[in-house]
């Protein structure tokens, strides 16, 4: 069993919702423990983890073997979810600067 484009996009839609909820949960936990964190870094880390974990869960439920292809799917979903998250926060420019430094 392989992943189709439709399945990938479906998981991405679920990831977007789960990421928003996950970010709020982590932000509230950090606020409760009085830990300061850069919101952009937090959003990117949560988005990557949520995207990758959802692909792993899909693979486990669908009987897909856990091989290099599943790892590539998980990595790609994490990256796409990060891009979607930073676009949703209208901070693509800040995301690029955070990754590569400010380019003049």
C-alpha positions as CSV (number, residue, x, y, z in Angstrom):
1,X,0.0,0.0,0.0
2,X,1.4,3.4,-0.9
3,X,0.2,6.9,-0.2
4,X,-1.7,8.7,-2.9
5,X,-1.6,12.5,-3.5
6,X,-5.2,12.7,-2.2
7,X,-4.2,10.9,1.0
8,X,-1.2,13.2,1.5
9,X,-3.4,16.3,1.1
10,X,-6.1,14.9,3.4
11,X,-3.5,14.3,6.1
12,X,-2.2,17.8,5.5
13,X,-5.6,19.2,6.2
14,X,-5.8,17.2,9.4
15,X,-2.3,18.4,10.3
16,X,-3.3,22.0,9.9
17,X,-6.1,21.6,12.4
18,X,-4.1,19.5,14.8
19,X,-1.2,21.9,14.6
20,X,-3.3,24.9,15.6
21,X,-4.6,22.9,18.6
22,X,-1.1,21.6,19.4
23,X,0.4,25.1,19.4
24,X,-2.2,26.4,21.7
25,X,-1.7,23.5,24.1
26,X,2.1,23.9,24.2
27,X,1.8,27.7,24.5
28,X,-0.5,27.4,27.5
29,X,1.8,24.8,29.1
30,X,4.8,27.0,28.7
31,X,2.9,30.0,30.0
32,X,1.8,27.9,33.0
33,X,5.4,27.0,33.8
34,X,6.5,30.6,33.0
35,X,8.9,29.5,30.2
36,X,9.5,32.0,27.5
37,X,9.9,30.7,23.9
38,X,10.0,32.3,20.5
39,X,6.6,31.7,19.0
40,X,7.9,31.2,15.5
41,X,10.3,28.4,16.6
42,X,7.5,26.8,18.7
43,X,5.1,26.9,15.8
44,X,7.6,25.3,13.4
45,X,8.6,22.6,15.8
46,X,5.0,21.7,16.7
47,X,4.0,21.7,13.0
48,X,6.9,19.4,11.9
49,X,6.2,16.9,14.7
50,X,2.4,16.9,14.1
51,X,2.9,16.4,10.4
52,X,5.4,13.6,10.7
53,X,3.6,11.8,13.5
54,X,0.3,11.8,11.5
55,X,2.0,10.1,8.5
56,X,3.5,7.5,10.9
57,X,0.1,6.9,12.4
58,X,-1.4,6.5,8.9
59,X,1.3,4.1,7.9
60,X,0.8,2.0,11.0
61,X,-3.0,1.9,10.6
62,X,-2.9,1.2,6.9
63,X,-0.4,-1.6,7.2
64,X,2.3,0.3,5.3
65,X,5.8,-1.0,6.0
66,X,8.0,1.4,8.0
67,X,10.7,1.8,5.4
68,X,12.6,4.6,3.8
69,X,9.6,5.7,1.8
70,X,7.5,6.2,4.9
71,X,10.3,8.2,6.4
72,X,10.4,10.4,3.3
73,X,6.6,10.8,3.5
74,X,6.8,11.8,7.1
75,X,9.7,14.3,6.5
76,X,7.9,15.9,3.6
77,X,4.6,16.2,5.5
78,X,6.5,17.8,8.4
79,X,8.1,20.4,6.0
80,X,4.8,21.1,4.2
81,X,3.0,21.5,7.5
82,X,5.7,23.9,8.7
83,X,5.3,26.0,5.5
84,X,1.5,25.9,5.9
85,X,1.8,27.0,9.5
86,X,4.1,29.9,8.8
87,X,1.9,31.0,5.9
88,X,-1.1,30.8,8.1
89,X,0.6,33.1,10.6
90,X,1.6,35.4,7.7
91,X,5.2,35.1,8.7
92,X,6.9,33.4,5.7
93,X,9.5,36.2,5.5
94,X,10.4,35.7,9.2
95,X,10.5,31.9,8.7
96,X,13.0,32.3,5.8
97,X,15.1,34.7,7.8
98,X,15.1,32.3,10.7
99,X,16.3,29.5,8.5
100,X,18.8,31.3,6.3
101,X,19.5,34.6,8.1
102,X,18.6,37.9,6.7
103,X,19.7,38.3,3.1
104,X,20.2,41.9,1.9
